């Protein structure tokens, strides 16, 4: 993308589509903010160039003339970012270029828009450190998923089942013990309530 100041022109004034152009401007500005382009000047330059490309496309391609301008502007900015990333990042191992998501992840990981605020989408002002940081931040996929079989084992509860089992056997063998324990719990609850309410 050429970012020289001489090349920046805005589309001619069209009162019928002024609101649509304004919406397109806001969409592109918000998209660039989401890409962490913090420089107002850089955002303004990029927005002007993208809107000019959208205008040129609507004039030359009749198939897009009826589409909403904000949609065309977002498609244009995404295409420009994907093209810019493709120039500075190595392709995948299978030879296919990186997609936009992988490229944006690499941009965020190297903190490019913060460290080099005027280099985003500008190959002429791209420092060598930025290009190197981008190429080293490519996320590589790990090994393929391997299917394994895991046999479920019984849970080891320790001594608890034995203790509970022997206590239950004692209660079953002596019903008087079960009744006595129930009365003791009931009297204990009454004692606690008496103490708590005083």
C-alpha positions, 0 to 999 in steps of 0.5 A, a space after each residue: 500500500 502506498 502511503 505517500 501524502 501526495 497519493 491521499 485523496 478523498 472520494 468526491 463529495 456525493 450528497 446522496 451517499 454522504 451518510 454511507 461514506 460516513 458509516 464506512 469511515 467509522 467502520 474502518 476507523 473502528 477496525 483499525 483501532 481494533 488492530 491497535 493502530 493508535 496513531 491518529 495520523 496513521 489511521 487517518 491516512 489509512 482510512 483515506 487510502 482505503 476509502 479511495 480504493 473503495 470509491 475506485 472499485 465502485 466506479 470500475 466494477 459494476 457488480 459491487 456498485 449496489 453493495 453497502 459502502 461500509 461492507 465494501 470498506 471492511 472487505 477492502 481493509 481486510 484484503 489490504 491487511 492480508 496482502 501486507 501480512 503475506 509480504 512479510 510473513 513466511 507461508 505455511 509448511 504446506 505452501 499456503 499463505 497464512 490466513 488473516 487470523 494467523 497474521 493478526 495473531 502474529 501482529 499482536 504477539 510481536 506488539 507491532 502497532 504499539 512499537 512501530 505505530 507508523 509501519 502498519 500497512 506501510 511497507 515503505 516505512 517497515 523497519 527490519 526489526 518489525 519484519 523480523 519480529 513478525 516472521 518469528 511470531 508465527 504460531 506453528 501447529 503442534 503434533 497431530 492428535 493421537 488417539 489412545 485408550 484409557 481403561 477406567 479404574 476403580 476409585 481408591 477411597 482408602 479406609 473410609 468404605 471399610 469403616 463405614 461398612 463395619 459401622 453399618 453392620 454394627 447398627 444392623 446387628 444391634 437395633 437398640 444402638 441405632 435407636 440410641 444414636 438417633 435419640 442422642 442426635 435429636 437431643 444434641 440438636 435440641 441442646 444446640 438450639 437452646 444454647 443458640 437462642 439464649 
